[in-house]
Amino acid sequence: MSNSVTFKRGTTYSATVTYTPAAGGPANLLTTTVTTDIIDSGDTVYPCTITMAGNGLSFVATLPAATTATFALGNARSDIKFVYGGTVFYSETFRLAIIDQVTD
């Protein structure tokens, strides 16, 4: 996963995450609760919608354009929370540089 991306405010946010099972870990994410939020530079929290693939080996985190249109410009941050069997795991934190649209 890249730790930093540029994102244009007012467009649909869609991030696909692929899960590769580790030795001794779950074979898929079907019994894992996955959540993720984006926190913009104004500290507003935007919970993403998670859509899990049928095989549990990937998921998509999304926010509609109408929601991202309200992002504060500047650096936002996010991570992914996994809850499996009562144990909580987090991904690395990644950054989104929120920029404005240039052309109307």
N, C-alpha and C positions, 0 to 999 in steps of 0.2 A: 504494500500500500504506500502510495506517495504521501509524504507528511505535509505537503502544502500544495494547494491549487488556487487558481484564480476563478472567481465565480461572478457572473454578471447578475446584479440585483434585478428582480422582475422576470426571471426565467425559471422554468421548472427545474427543481433540483432532483436528480435521480442518480443514486450511487449503487452500483452492483458490487456485492461482496461475495467472493467465492471462499467456501470453507474447505480446507484440506485436513482430514482427520489425522490427529497425532497418535502415536503409539500409546495405548492405554486410555485415550480420550473417547468421547462419543463418536459413533460411526457417522452421525449426521446431526443436524440441529433441530430435528422435529420435536424433541422433548426439551428443548432449551428455549427459555424466554429471551428474546433479543429486543433491546430498545436502544435508541440513539436520539440525542438532542443536538441541535446547533445553538450555540450561544453567541449572539452578535456582539459587536464592540460596545453596544449600549447595555449589555448584560441581559437582554431579552432572550428567553428560552423558547425555542421552537421544537416541539417534539415531532419527529419524523414518523411517517407511516411505514411500517415494515411489511413487506410481502415476501413470504417464504416460498421457495421453489418446492414443488411436490416431493422431490427426493431429499430435501433438507440440506443440500450441499451448496446452496447459494441463497441470497436474499437481496431485495432491492429496498433501499431507504429513499423515500420521496417526500417532497414538499411541493405544493402547487405554486405556480407563478404569482398568484395573488398574495400568497403568504410571503414569498421571498421579496416581493416588492416593498415590504415594510422593513427589511433588513437595514440596520445602520451600516453606513459605509465604513470600511476599515477591516481590521482583522477579526474574524470569527473563529470559533474553535468547536471541535466535536470529538467524541469518542463513541465507542460501541460497548454496551453492557450486555454480558451474557450471564444468565443464571441457569445453572445445570445442577440438579440434585441438591439444591440449597446452597451451592457454592457460587460465589460471584466472581466473574473475571471481567477485565476491561481491556480493550484494545489500546494501542498507543493513541495519544491525542494527535489529531491532525488539524491543520489550519486552513481556513478559507479566506483569501483576500477578496473582500466584497467590493466590487467596482460598480459604477453607475453606467447606464446605457448612454451611448454617445448620440445616436440618431433616433429621433422620435418617429 
